[in-house]
Amino acid sequence: MEEKTIKCGKCGKEKPESEGHYVLEGTTFCCEKCCGNPEDKKHDENANMCEFC
């Protein structure tokens, strides 16, 4: 069974759902490369924080 891929809202690349997170109250998918992990406390301290935050 192949994993579902979703287009990242920031870079526009198709990524497996497991390689990213839903942001904006679950309305937009963003890959970890672009947005990091929003559940990680370091995400908020990151100077390159995702534009969705």
N, C-alpha and C positions, 0 to 999 in steps of 0.2 A: 504494500500500500504506500503510495507516494504522499509525502507531506504537502499540505496546501501552501501555495506561495501567494504572497500579497505584495502589492506595490508600495514601496516606502513613500510617505508623503513629502519627504524632504529631498532625497536623491533620485527618486523615481525608478529605482532598480527593483526587480522582483526578488524577494527574499522569502525563505521559509518562515512560516509563522513563529517557529521557535527561536528565530534569530532577531526578534524585535518585541515591541510592546505597543499596546494601544494607548494613545494619548488623547487629550481633549475630551475627557469623559468617555473614552472608548470609540470615538468617531473617526480617528485617524490612526493609521499604523505607521510606526517609525522604527527603522532597524537600529540595532545597538551601535553600529558604526557611526551613525549620524546623531543619535540621541542618547546613547549610553543606556544605563539601566535606571529608570526613575525610582525603583525601589531601593537603590544603593544610596546611602547618605552622601557619598562623594559626588553624586550627580548635581546636587544643589550648589556645591562649591566649585564646580567645573567652570572655568572661564569660557569654554566653548559650549556652554549649555544649549540644548536644543531650542529652536525658535518657538516651539509649542509651549514652553514653560513661561 
